[in-house]
């Protein structure tokens, strides 16, 4: 009876609390009042204060409105035995959150009006937010899009990542060269969207050794990982709201902290630096995103980061399971699935085995049945160097117990391979997780331990099966599948392109925000004159925003009537920014020799970061800037051609770049790009693609048709065939345009004060061993660009192409991607919130 009264009292308290929380309204006046409260009473500022403090006040105001929904979602997911998925990723490039959270809560108009009433500007406040430095490029941005879609679909998915204090780096351009500065995005440890959850702190081990002994009580062999360095993993939770559905999912980010603040004995002896050495060593784990791994110390830190992520995350899931269901793991795999976002979290396979065997005392076969039924692996690259191989010696130093488990996994797997292909020793060597150079092949560990292996575009998945992972495909064909990437239209259209959103809402309603295939309806208006005029007006406005950004960042002035030709992505030889630069030099050469009949003015934007240790990529950045200096200052060129390198490419910059782009450059060597997602963002916003038959370009071409896509270059089989007898000098000898380009390069026309600095680039592109075959595609690329120039002159045709590209982009929403992951891999039951 007493227990019943207690339960009733608790319910009454909850009702009372809920009634109090209900007073937090969503109207303009409610938002205005809370904003002023936080600005004046909590932050001690006034309405004329710096935009940064206004952003903090607004973020608290919005976070309040997320909190109850967040708590209710957590209860719904964890109230019973509901299946959940866990997305393990080293990157979550979420960018800014305020505008996206306002959109998904459905209160962006109310917030805008509230700030207007206070004499402020919501746009100014949104600009004051720093991009969260939790990712590098497409991999991290994809993970962020996935989280948004999972929340919008009501899927119980928890993201796990690392809370890096510094992003990859802030890119400055000095004298044309990339200069890296720390990206201290977290400021003074402050991020308004996060909640620290210290009660879920986990302990992570490194180093030491493993000791085997027989348990005197059970008589079973027991293994202890002893004398290890211990580091705390402290979780910080970030809310990820769905679109107007009451769901708020969780992104849990781990921060490394020392188990002890400092050594008091060392401090008292005057050894001040030594006293805090352990603290510094521990916190270095999550200090910076992707350390430069060209050194041994960099490799060690990278491996520490990867293990830190998977160990903390898996401990977290297992501990929550034990708290609810005890040590019965019979149906653990039925209710938990782990998605490994690329090869970085592959250690999850061995770490879950360690937890189940060492900590939870399961037998090997029981544990392996759980692991191999709950792990799923997404591969994002065809580049062998990106598949990660760590030396056994480094494993022995950092993760001795984990290495023992990997050895055992490999030994059992090798028996399986031998049974399938008796006596085929070359195949066994190829498939071994421990390679002949004594390295651990992390991608192979992920494949062996996963029930699902997927690529991220139709072509990519096919190439994985036919090439990179062919042996494994022959062994387990049923495990391989494709899940073509996407992007979330809520950020990449509704939020970043408000003019287009207004037009679409008026013509086809708002349903496209959650069902992007609805965009197909705008094809009905492709010949509607008022619609076409508004479409062009929206594009022109977006181009002006982009031109303003270019001028602010680079000082280069763009004419909005020119063709805006854009390539923004990580700087890498396979993405072939170099081919783009060669084309710019070709156009410049034409202008200098007077070949400008029927000319189309063109403004070229290139942007992206080069990895700090990637010397050739850095030289390509220097070449782009050196060519830009000459082109933009030559009076003969004028407005016919402009080139700008956008420094510090980031999510918030792309939110301006994508809506303002006319031509999307997706020009990687065929067979090298796994998918690409920038191509989808541009397409949604009405840009037309010029590209090779690579990655998701294949599916974009299928969607829009050849008449709405500028295709060029060798196909994947042709690249492989040509590689056997590639002779780039032959292309130069037979192409007068290419001769003119190299004439300027080799004469040092773009580096007169720095002779010889581009010799390495010239030699690499002229080498028969150039794996990217840049010159082989030059002529085809130039011809495709000539078609682009002619098409752009026909404003009516270009406008039609733009509308059709957007109209047929519906399949490239991550909502579709997440449904496919769920239908084919996760099997989660969507949750509906009141």
C-alpha positions in Angstrom: 0.0 0.0 0.0 2.9 2.4 0.9 4.6 1.6 -2.4 1.3 2.4 -4.3 1.0 5.8 -2.5 4.7 6.5 -3.3 4.1 5.8 -7.0 1.0 8.0 -7.1 3.0 10.8 -5.4 5.7 10.5 -8.0 3.1 10.6 -10.7 1.6 13.7 -9.2 5.0 15.4 -9.0 5.7 14.5 -12.6 2.3 16.0 -13.7 3.1 19.2 -11.7 6.6 19.4 -13.3 5.1 18.8 -16.7 2.5 21.6 -16.2 5.4 24.0 -15.3 7.3 23.0 -18.3 4.3 23.5 -20.5 4.5 27.2 -19.7 7.6 27.3 -21.9 5.8 28.4 -25.1 6.8 28.5 -28.7 5.4 31.8 -29.6 7.3 35.0 -30.6 6.6 36.5 -27.1 7.8 33.4 -25.3 11.0 33.3 -27.2 11.6 37.0 -26.7 11.1 36.8 -23.0 13.4 33.8 -22.5 16.1 35.4 -24.7 16.0 38.6 -22.7 16.1 36.5 -19.4 19.2 34.7 -20.4 20.9 37.7 -21.9 20.3 39.9 -18.9 20.0 37.6 -15.9 22.4 34.8 -16.7 25.0 36.4 -19.0 24.9 39.9 -17.5 24.7 41.6 -20.9 22.2 43.9 -22.6 20.6 44.1 -26.0 23.5 46.1 -27.4 26.0 43.4 -26.4 28.3 41.5 -28.8 26.5 39.0 -31.2 28.4 36.2 -29.5 26.5 36.7 -26.2 23.3 37.1 -28.1 24.0 33.8 -29.7 24.6 32.2 -26.3 21.3 33.6 -25.0 19.4 32.3 -28.0 21.0 28.9 -27.9 19.9 28.5 -24.2 16.4 29.7 -25.2 16.2 27.0 -28.0 17.9 24.3 -25.9 15.2 24.7 -23.2 12.6 23.8 -25.9 14.6 20.8 -26.9 15.1 19.5 -23.4 11.7 18.0 -22.5 11.4 16.4 -25.9 15.0 15.0 -25.4 14.1 13.5 -22.1 10.9 12.0 -23.4 12.7 10.5 -26.4 15.3 8.9 -24.1 12.5 7.4 -22.0 10.7 6.1 -25.1 13.9 4.4 -26.4 15.0 3.0 -23.0 11.7 2.3 -21.3 11.6 -1.4 -22.4 13.5 -3.9 -24.5 13.6 -1.8 -27.7 16.2 -2.5 -30.4 18.7 0.4 -30.8 21.5 1.1 -33.2 24.8 2.8 -32.4 26.6 4.8 -35.0 30.3 4.8 -34.3 32.2 7.5 -36.1 35.5 9.4 -35.6 33.8 12.4 -37.2 30.5 14.3 -36.9 30.8 17.5 -38.9 27.6 19.1 -37.6 28.7 22.7 -38.3 26.4 25.3 -36.7 23.4 24.1 -34.9 21.2 27.1 -34.1 19.5 27.6 -37.5 19.0 23.8 -37.9 17.5 23.4 -34.4 15.1 26.4 -35.0 14.0 24.9 -38.3 13.4 21.4 -36.9 11.5 22.8 -33.9 9.4 24.8 -36.4 10.1 28.2 -34.6 12.5 30.0 -37.0 9.9 32.5 -38.0 9.0 33.2 -34.3 12.6 33.6 -33.4 13.2 36.0 -36.3 10.2 38.1 -35.3 11.3 38.1 -31.6 14.7 39.5 -32.6 13.1 42.0 -34.8 11.0 43.3 -32.0 14.1 43.7 -29.9 15.9 45.6 -32.6 18.2 42.7 -33.4 18.9 40.3 -36.2 18.6 36.5 -36.1 20.9 36.2 -39.1 23.6 38.1 -37.2 23.2 35.9 -34.2 23.4 32.7 -36.3 26.6 34.1 -37.9 28.2 34.4 -34.4 28.1 30.6 -33.9 31.3 28.8 -34.6 31.4 25.6 -36.7 31.8 22.7 -34.4 35.2 21.2 -35.3 34.2 17.6 -35.0 35.0 16.4 -38.5 37.1 16.9 -41.6 35.1 16.4 -44.7 32.5 14.2 -46.4 32.7 11.4 -43.9 31.9 13.6 -40.9 29.3 15.6 -42.7 27.5 12.4 -43.8 27.4 11.2 -40.2 25.8 14.5 -39.2 23.2 14.1 -42.0 22.5 10.5 -40.9 21.8 11.7 -37.4 19.4 14.3 -38.6 17.5 11.8 -40.7 17.4 9.2 -38.0 15.8 11.7 -35.6 13.3 12.8 -38.3 12.4 9.2 -39.0 12.0 8.5 -35.3 14.7 5.8 -35.4 16.3 4.9 -32.0 19.9 5.6 -33.1 22.6 6.9 -30.7 25.7 8.5 -32.2 29.1 8.0 -30.6 32.0 10.2 -31.4 34.9 12.2 -29.8 34.7 15.7 -28.3 37.8 17.2 -30.0 38.8 20.4 -28.4 40.5 21.5 -31.6 39.2 20.9 -35.1 41.5 19.7 -37.8 43.0 23.2 -38.3 42.0 26.6 -39.4 43.3 27.1 -42.9 45.0 30.5 -43.7 46.5 31.3 -47.1 49.7 33.3 -46.9 51.6 34.0 -50.1 49.5 31.4 -51.7 50.5 28.7 -49.3 48.3 26.8 -46.9 49.2 27.8 -43.3 47.6 25.7 -40.5 46.5 27.4 -37.3 44.7 25.8 -34.4 41.0 25.6 -34.7 40.0 26.1 -31.1 36.3 25.9 -31.9 35.4 24.9 -28.3 36.8 28.1 -27.0 37.1 27.9 -23.2 35.5 24.5 -23.0 32.1 26.0 -23.7 29.5 24.6 -26.2 26.0 25.6 -25.5 24.3 22.6 -27.0 26.0 19.9 -24.9 25.2 18.4 -21.5 27.9 16.8 -19.5 26.9 13.3 -18.2 29.6 12.5 -15.7 27.6 9.6 -14.2 28.3 7.6 -17.4 32.1 8.1 -17.2 34.0 5.0 -18.4 37.6 3.9 -17.8 39.9 3.2 -20.8 43.1 1.2 -20.6 46.3 1.5 -22.5 49.7 -0.4 -22.2 50.5 -2.8 -19.5 50.2 -6.6 -20.1 47.7 -9.4 -19.9 48.0 -12.1 -17.2 46.3 -15.5 -17.4 45.4 -17.5 -14.3 42.9 -20.1 -13.2 40.0 -18.8 -11.2 40.1 -20.7 -7.8 36.3 -20.5 -7.5 35.3 -21.7 -10.9 38.4 -23.4 -12.2 38.1 -21.5 -15.5 40.9 -19.7 -17.2 40.7 -15.9 -16.5 42.6 -13.1 -18.2 43.4 -9.8 -16.5 44.7 -6.7 -18.3 47.1 -5.4 -15.7 49.5 -2.5 -14.9 47.7 -0.4 -17.6 47.5 3.3 -17.9 43.9 4.4 -17.2 42.1 7.3 -18.7 38.6 8.6 -18.0 36.2 8.9 -20.9 33.6 11.6 -19.9 30.5 11.8 -22.1 29.0 15.1 -23.3 25.5 14.7 -25.0 24.4 16.8 -27.8 20.7 16.9 -28.9 19.8 16.1 -32.5 16.1 17.0 -33.1 13.9 15.5 -35.8 11.8 17.7 -38.0 8.7 18.8 -36.1 8.1 15.3 -34.7 8.9 15.7 -31.0 11.9 13.4 -31.4 15.3 14.4 -30.1 18.1 11.9 -30.5 21.5 11.9 -28.8 25.0 12.4 -30.1 27.3 11.3 -27.3 30.8 12.7 -27.5 33.7 11.4 -25.3 36.2 13.7 -23.7 39.5 12.3 -22.3 40.5 13.2 -18.7 43.2 12.0 -16.4 42.1 9.7 -13.5 44.0 12.1 -11.3 44.4 15.9 -11.8 48.1 16.0 -10.9 50.8 14.3 -8.9 50.9 16.2 -5.5 54.2 14.6 -4.5 55.9 15.8 -7.7 54.3 19.2 -7.3 55.5 19.6 -3.7 59.1 18.8 -4.8 58.9 21.6 -7.3 58.5 19.5 -10.4 55.6 21.4 -11.7 55.6 20.2 -15.3 56.0 16.6 -14.2 53.1 17.0 -11.8 50.6 17.6 -14.6 52.3 15.3 -17.2 49.8 12.5 -16.8 46.9 14.9 -17.1 48.3 16.4 -20.3 49.0 12.9 -21.8 45.4 11.8 -21.1 43.8 14.9 -22.4 45.8 14.8 -25.6 43.7 11.9 -26.8 40.8 14.2 -27.6 42.7 17.4 -28.0 42.8 17.5 -31.8 41.0 15.9 -34.7 43.2 13.6 -36.7 46.7 14.3 -35.7 49.4 14.3 -38.4 50.2 10.5 -38.5 53.3 10.9 -40.7 55.3 10.4 -37.4 55.3 7.5 -35.0 53.9 9.7 -32.3 51.1 10.7 -34.6 50.3 7.1 -35.4 50.2 6.2 -31.7 47.8 9.1 -30.9 45.6 8.1 -33.8 45.3 4.5 -32.6 44.7 5.8 -29.0 41.8 7.9 -30.4 40.2 5.0 -32.2 40.4 2.6 -29.3 39.3 5.3 -26.9 36.1 5.8 -29.0 35.2 2.2 -29.4 36.0 1.1 -25.8 34.1 4.0 -24.2 31.1 3.5 -26.5 30.9 -0.3 -26.1 31.4 -0.2 -22.4 28.6 2.3 -22.3 26.2 0.1 -24.2 27.1 -3.0 -22.3 26.8 -1.3 -18.9 23.4 0.0 -19.8 22.3 -3.5 -20.8 23.6 -5.0 -17.6 21.9 -2.3 -15.5 18.6 -3.3 -17.0 18.9 -7.0 -17.8 21.8 -8.3 -15.7 24.4 -10.7 -17.2 22.0 -12.5 -19.5 23.4 -11.7 -23.0 21.3 -14.3 -24.8 19.4 -11.8 -26.9 21.9 -8.9 -26.8 22.5 -9.0 -30.5 18.8 -9.1 -31.1 18.4 -5.6 -29.5 21.7 -3.9 -30.3 23.4 -3.2 -33.6 26.6 -1.2 -34.1 27.3 0.6 -37.4 31.0 1.2 -38.0 31.4 4.4 -40.1 34.4 3.5 -42.2 37.5 1.6 -41.0 38.4 3.9 -38.1 36.1 2.1 -35.5 37.1 -1.4 -36.6 38.6 -2.1 -33.2 35.0 -2.4 -32.0 35.0 -6.0 -33.2 37.9 -7.0 -30.9 36.9 -4.7 -28.0 33.4 -6.1 -27.7 35.0 -9.6 -27.6 37.3 -8.4 -24.8 34.4 -7.0 -22.8 32.2 -10.1 -23.2 35.0 -12.5 -22.5 37.2 -10.8 -19.9 34.6 -8.6 -18.1 31.4 -10.6 -18.5 32.9 -14.1 -18.5 31.3 -15.4 -21.7 32.9 -18.2 -23.6 34.5 -17.5 -26.9 31.8 -19.0 -29.1 29.1 -17.2 -27.2 30.9 -13.9 -27.5 31.7 -14.3 -31.2 28.1 -15.2 -32.0 27.0 -11.9 -30.4 29.8 -9.8 -32.0 29.4 -11.2 -35.5 25.6 -10.7 -35.3 25.7 -7.1 -34.0 28.5 -5.4 -36.0 27.9 -3.8 -39.4 30.7 -2.1 -41.5 30.4 0.7 -44.0 33.4 1.2 -46.3 33.9 4.7 -47.6 37.0 4.5 -49.8 38.6 2.5 -52.6 42.0 3.9 -51.7 44.2 1.2 -50.2 46.1 3.7 -48.0 42.9 4.8 -46.3 42.1 1.3 -45.1 44.5 1.6 -42.1 47.1 -0.9 -41.2 48.7 -0.6 -37.7 52.0 -2.3 -36.8 51.9 -5.2 -34.4 54.6 -3.6 -32.4 52.4 -0.5 -31.8 49.5 -2.8 -30.8 51.8 -4.7 -28.4 52.8 -1.4 -26.8 49.3 0.2 -26.6 46.7 -2.6 -26.6 48.3 -5.9 -25.7 45.1 -7.7 -24.6 43.3 -6.5 -27.7 46.1 -7.8 -29.9 45.8 -11.3 -28.3 42.1 -11.3 -29.2 42.8 -10.2 -32.8 45.3 -13.0 -33.1 42.7 -15.5 -32.0 40.1 -14.1 -34.3 42.5 -14.3 -37.2 43.6 -17.9 -36.4 40.0 -19.1 -36.4 39.2 -17.1 -39.5 42.2 -18.7 -41.3 40.9 -22.1 -40.5 37.6 -21.1 -42.2 39.4 -19.8 -45.3 41.5 -23.0 -45.5 38.3 -25.1 -45.3 36.8 -23.1 -48.1 39.9 -23.1 -50.3 42.2 -26.0 -49.2 45.8 -25.5 -50.0 45.3 -22.0 -51.4 48.1 -20.3 -49.5 48.3 -17.1 -51.6 44.6 -16.5 -50.8 45.1 -17.2 -47.1 48.0 -14.6 -47.1 45.8 -12.1 -48.9 42.9 -12.5 -46.5 44.8 -12.7 -43.2 44.0 -9.9 -40.7 47.8 -9.9 -39.9 49.6 -9.3 -43.1 53.0 -10.5 -44.2 54.6 -7.2 -43.1 53.3 -7.7 -39.5 50.6 -5.2 -39.7 47.0 -5.5 -38.5 44.6 -4.9 -41.5 41.8 -3.0 -39.8 39.3 -3.2 -42.7 39.7 -7.0 -42.7 39.0 -7.1 -39.0 35.8 -5.2 -39.6 34.7 -7.5 -42.5 35.4 -10.7 -40.5 33.5 -9.5 -37.5 30.4 -7.9 -39.3 27.2 -9.4 -40.6 26.8 -6.6 -43.1 29.4 -4.8 -45.3 28.2 -2.0 -47.5 29.6 0.5 -50.0 28.1 4.0 -50.4 27.3 4.1 -54.1 26.3 1.5 -56.7 29.6 1.7 -58.5 31.6 1.8 -55.3 29.9 -1.3 -53.9 30.4 -3.1 -57.2 34.1 -2.3 -57.2 34.5 -3.5 -53.6 33.0 -6.8 -54.6 35.0 -7.1 -57.8 38.3 -5.8 -56.6 39.3 -4.6 -53.1 37.3 -7.2 -51.1 36.8 -9.8 -53.8 38.1 -12.7 -51.7 35.8 -11.9 -48.9 32.9 -11.4 -51.3 33.5 -14.9 -52.6 33.4 -16.3 -49.1 30.4 -14.3 -47.9 28.4 -12.8 -50.8 25.3 -12.5 -48.7 27.0 -10.0 -46.4 27.7 -7.4 -49.1 25.2 -4.7 -50.0 25.0 -1.1 -51.2 23.6 1.9 -49.5 24.0 5.0 -51.6 24.8 8.1 -49.6 22.6 11.1 -49.3 22.4 14.5 -47.6 19.6 16.0 -45.5 17.5 18.5 -47.4 16.6 20.2 -44.1 20.0 21.7 -43.8 21.1 21.7 -47.4 17.9 23.2 -48.9 15.3 24.3 -46.3 17.8 26.0 -44.0 20.6 27.2 -46.3 18.4 28.3 -49.3 15.4 30.1 -47.8 14.4 31.7 -51.1 14.1 28.3 -52.8 12.2 26.9 -49.7 9.7 29.7 -50.0 9.2 29.0 -53.7 8.9 25.3 -53.2 6.4 25.6 -50.3 4.2 27.9 -52.4 4.2 25.6 -55.5 4.2 22.0 -54.1 3.6 22.4 -50.3 5.9 21.7 -47.4 6.0 17.9 -47.5 9.2 17.8 -49.5 11.1 18.8 -46.3 10.5 15.2 -45.0 9.9 13.4 -48.3 12.3 14.8 -50.9 10.8 12.8 -53.8 8.0 15.4 -53.7 10.5 17.6 -55.6 9.6 15.8 -58.7 6.4 17.8 -58.8 8.3 21.0 -59.8 8.9 19.4 -63.2 5.2 20.3 -63.8 6.3 23.9 -63.7 9.4 23.7 -65.9 7.6 25.6 -68.6 5.7 27.9 -66.3 7.0 31.4 -66.9 6.4 33.0 -63.5 8.0 29.9 -61.8 11.0 30.0 -64.1 11.5 33.8 -63.4 11.3 33.3 -59.7 13.7 30.3 -59.9 16.2 32.5 -61.7 15.7 35.4 -59.3 16.4 33.1 -56.3 19.5 31.8 -58.0 20.8 35.3 -58.7 20.2 36.3 -55.1 22.1 33.3 -53.9 25.0 34.0 -56.4 25.2 37.5 -54.9 25.5 36.1 -51.4 28.3 33.8 -52.7 30.0 36.7 -54.5 29.9 38.7 -51.2 31.6 35.8 -49.4 34.3 35.4 -52.1 35.1 39.1 -51.9 35.1 39.1 -48.1 37.4 36.0 -47.9 39.7 36.7 -50.9 39.2 40.2 -52.2 38.2 38.9 -55.6 35.1 40.5 -57.1 32.7 38.3 -59.0 30.1 39.4 -61.6 26.9 37.5 -60.8 26.0 37.3 -64.5 29.0 35.0 -65.1 29.0 31.2 -64.8 29.9 30.3 -61.2 32.0 27.2 -61.6 32.8 25.5 -58.2 34.9 22.7 -56.9 35.0 22.6 -53.1 36.2 19.5 -51.3 39.3 18.0 -49.6 42.4 18.6 -51.6 43.6 15.3 -53.0 45.2 14.2 -56.2 42.5 11.8 -57.0 39.8 14.5 -56.7 41.8 16.3 -59.4 41.7 19.9 -58.5 44.8 19.9 -60.7 42.7 19.1 -63.8 40.5 22.1 -63.0 43.5 24.4 -62.7 44.9 23.2 -66.0 41.5 24.1 -67.6 41.7 27.6 -66.0 45.2 28.0 -67.5 43.9 26.8 -70.9 41.1 29.5 -70.7 43.7 32.1 -69.7 45.9 31.1 -72.6 42.9 31.5 -75.0 42.2 34.9 -73.7 45.9 36.0 -74.1 46.0 34.9 -77.7 42.7 36.6 -78.5 40.6 33.4 -79.0 37.5 34.9 -77.3 34.8 34.7 -79.9 31.4 33.7 -78.4 33.0 33.8 -74.9 31.2 32.9 -71.7 32.4 34.8 -68.6 33.4 32.4 -65.9 34.1 32.7 -62.2 35.9 29.6 -60.8 36.0 28.8 -57.1 38.2 26.1 -55.6 38.3 25.4 -51.9 39.4 22.7 -49.5 42.0 21.7 -47.0 45.1 19.6 -47.6 46.2 17.2 -44.8 49.2 18.8 -43.0 51.5 16.0 -44.1 50.3 15.9 -47.7 53.0 17.8 -49.6 51.6 17.5 -53.1 48.2 18.6 -52.1 49.7 21.7 -50.5 51.6 22.5 -53.7 48.3 22.2 -55.6 46.8 24.9 -53.3 49.9 27.1 -54.0 49.4 26.6 -57.8 45.7 27.5 -57.6 46.6 30.7 -55.8 49.5 31.6 -58.0 47.4 31.1 -61.1 44.6 33.2 -59.5 47.1 36.1 -58.8 48.0 36.3 -62.5 44.6 35.8 -63.9 42.8 38.2 -61.6 45.4 41.0 -62.1 45.8 40.7 -65.9 44.0 43.6 -67.6 43.6 41.6 -70.8 41.4 39.1 -68.8 39.0 41.5 -67.0 35.7 39.9 -66.2 36.1 37.1 -68.8 37.8 34.9 -66.2 38.2 35.0 -62.4 39.7 32.4 -60.0 39.4 32.4 -56.2 40.6 29.9 -53.6 38.2 30.0 -50.7 40.3 29.6 -47.5 39.2 27.4 -44.5 36.4 25.6 -46.3 33.7 24.6 -43.8 30.1 23.7 -43.4 28.9 27.3 -42.9 30.7 28.3 -46.0 29.2 25.5 -48.0 25.7 26.7 -46.9 26.4 29.8 -49.0 28.4 28.1 -51.8 25.9 25.3 -52.7 22.9 27.6 -53.4 25.0 30.0 -55.4 26.7 27.5 -57.7 25.9 27.1 -61.4 28.3 24.3 -62.3 29.3 21.5 -59.9 32.8 20.1 -60.5 32.9 16.3 -59.7 35.9 15.3 -61.7 37.7 12.5 -59.8 39.6 9.8 -61.6 37.0 7.1 -62.4 37.0 4.3 -59.8 38.5 6.4 -57.0 35.6 8.4 -55.5 33.4 6.2 -53.3 30.3 8.4 -53.5 30.7 12.1 -52.9 28.0 14.1 -51.2 28.9 17.6 -52.3 27.6 16.6 -55.7 24.2 15.9 -54.1 24.1 19.2 -52.2 24.8 21.1 -55.4 22.3 19.1 -57.4 19.5 19.8 -54.9 20.1 23.5 -55.1 19.9 23.5 -58.9 23.5 23.3 -60.0 24.4 21.2 -63.1 27.2 18.6 -62.7 30.3 18.2 -64.9 31.8 14.9 -63.9 33.4 11.6 -64.6 31.5 8.3 -64.4 32.6 7.9 -60.7 30.9 7.4 -57.3 27.4 8.7 -57.0 27.8 10.7 -60.3 26.7 7.5 -61.9 23.3 7.6 -60.1 23.0 11.4 -60.6 23.5 10.9 -64.4 20.9 8.1 -64.3 18.4 10.4 -62.6 18.8 13.5 -64.7 19.8 12.0 -68.1 22.7 12.9 -70.3 21.0 16.1 -71.6 21.2 17.6 -68.0 24.7 16.4 -67.1 28.1 17.1 -68.6 29.9 13.8 -68.8 33.6 13.4 -69.7 36.6 11.2 -69.2 37.6 7.6 -69.0 35.4 5.0 -67.4 36.7 2.7 -64.7 37.6 -0.3 -66.9 39.3 2.1 -69.4 41.4 3.6 -66.6 42.6 0.1 -65.5 43.4 -0.9 -69.2 45.2 2.3 -69.9 47.3 2.0 -66.8 49.3 -0.8 -68.5 50.7 1.6 -71.2 50.0 5.1 -70.0 52.2 7.7 -71.8 51.1 11.2 -70.8 53.7 12.9 -73.1 51.8 11.6 -76.0 48.8 13.7 -75.0 50.9 16.8 -74.9 52.5 16.1 -78.3 49.2 15.8 -80.0 47.2 18.6 -78.3 48.2 22.2 -79.0 46.0 23.5 -76.2 47.8 21.2 -73.7 51.2 22.3 -75.2 50.2 25.9 -74.5 49.3 25.1 -70.9 52.6 23.4 -70.2 54.4 26.1 -72.0 53.1 28.6 -69.5 53.8 26.2 -66.5 57.3 25.2 -67.5 58.2 28.8 -68.4 57.4 29.8 -64.8 54.8 32.3 -65.9 52.8 31.8 -62.6 55.8 31.7 -60.3 58.3 34.2 -61.7 59.5 35.2 -58.3 59.7 31.6 -57.0 61.3 29.6 -59.8 61.0 25.8 -59.8 58.3 25.5 -57.1 55.9 23.7 -59.4 58.4 21.3 -60.9 57.1 18.4 -58.8 53.6 19.0 -60.0 54.7 19.1 -63.6 56.8 16.0 -63.3 54.0 14.0 -61.5 51.4 14.8 -64.1 53.7 14.0 -66.9 54.9 10.7 -65.3 53.7 7.4 -66.8 53.1 6.3 -63.2 50.6 9.0 -62.5 47.8 7.0 -60.9 45.2 9.8 -61.5 45.8 10.0 -65.3 45.1 13.7 -65.4 46.3 14.3 -68.9 44.4 11.4 -70.3 41.1 13.2 -69.5 42.2 16.7 -70.4 40.9 16.9 -73.9 37.5 15.3 -73.0 37.2 17.7 -70.0 37.9 20.8 -72.2 35.3 19.7 -74.7 32.7 19.2 -72.0 33.6 22.6 -70.6 33.0 24.1 -74.0 29.5 22.5 -74.0 29.0 24.0 -70.6 29.9 27.5 -71.9 27.5 27.3 -74.8 24.7 25.9 -72.6 25.0 28.7 -70.1 24.7 31.3 -72.8 21.2 29.9 -73.5 19.5 31.2 -70.3 16.3 29.3 -71.0 18.1 26.0 -71.5 20.3 26.4 -68.4 17.3 27.3 -66.3 15.5 24.2 -67.4 18.6 22.0 -66.6 18.8 23.7 -63.2 15.1 23.0 -62.4 15.3 19.4 -63.6 18.5 18.7 -61.5 16.7 19.8 -58.4 13.4 18.1 -59.3 15.2 14.7 -59.7 17.4 14.9 -56.6 14.8 13.2 -54.4 16.6 9.9 -54.2 19.6 11.6 -52.7 18.1 12.4 -49.3 19.6 10.7 -46.3 16.0 10.0 -45.2 16.0 7.4 -48.1 19.5 6.2 -47.1 18.5 5.7 -43.5 15.3 3.8 -44.4 17.4 1.4 -46.4 19.9 1.0 -43.6 17.0 0.3 -41.3 15.1 -2.0 -43.6 18.1 -4.1 -44.6 20.5 -3.9 -41.7 19.2 -2.5 -38.4 15.6 -3.6 -38.3 14.6 -0.9 -35.8 11.0 0.0 -34.9 10.4 3.7 -35.4 9.2 5.6 -32.3 6.4 8.1 -32.6 6.4 10.9 -30.0 3.2 12.8 -28.9 
